[in-house]
Amino acid sequence: MTARQRMAERLEDFSSARQRMVERFEDLSISKLVPSILTLLGLCAGATAIRFALSQDWKHAVACVVAAMVFDMLDGRAARAFGADTRFGAQLDSLVDLVSFGVAPGVIVFLWSLHAMNEACWIVTLILCACSAIRLARFNIQSASARDEGATQANPYFTGLPMPASAFLAVFPMLLSFQLGDSIVRSPEFTSVVIVAASVLMVSRLPTPSIKYMHLPKALLAVAYAALGVFLILLINWPWATLTGGFLLYAASVPFTYFWHREAAEPAEE
């Protein structure tokens, strides 16, 4: 091979490498980075919740958990809107959920209440963390998109309590204490029962509603937007009472979802 031929091959290799680099930079568009940025903001919110709990700033700790839930809702919507729902995004979302909705709520409630009994209550926190990991591992291998925890357009139901809802249930005694005081809801016995219930429901096969894939008739869209506006106004003025009422409404919808899902499944089986 002559020196000219070797030079031509090197130039061709350089041109190919340059083209691959350009394609990679094109893939790193802002629209495709937005979902991952929102996911990482959820991670920051969950980690900051632990930081506030260590300084016994309970209201800000719960607020950070709620913020992580908002980011978790937004990142999935952004991924679908920008066509950036990738396997990397799904795996990143799972890791962030384990921290924000598994580790953070458990540590917060332990520092707030469970540590007052004895070190055995740490086991309750570990149960929540373990069930969170089990749920994520289960859906990572069963679902093509771990981001939606099993819900699809054809089947708009989660299997088991979704992780953001289980995290909210875990810190629900704290919301009650902000409004009613610490006399009952801060007892380690009560909070232990709530956390165990959240853990069991999270890994159960109970169908729960998925707001992401539930479509309202066009006639009810105006009513839905008006209700959302009222909810936001109430949230700004009375945040803890509004969050409590919203979660209770969600909890009340779970039994109805179970019966609807059961009735829909029976004809399919036949």
RAVENVEN-V728493 format. One record per helix or strand of 2 or more residues. SS is the DSSP state (2 for helix, 1 for strand). FROM is the first residue (numbers start at 1). TO is the last residue. If there is no record, write none. Layout:
ss: {SS SS}
from: {FROM FROM}
to: {TO TO}
This chain:
ss: {2 2 2 2 2 2 2 1 2 2 2 1 2 2 2}
from: {3 30 58 87 114 119 146 157 163 172 188 207 211 218 239}
to: {27 54 82 112 116 142 148 159 170 180 203 209 213 237 269}
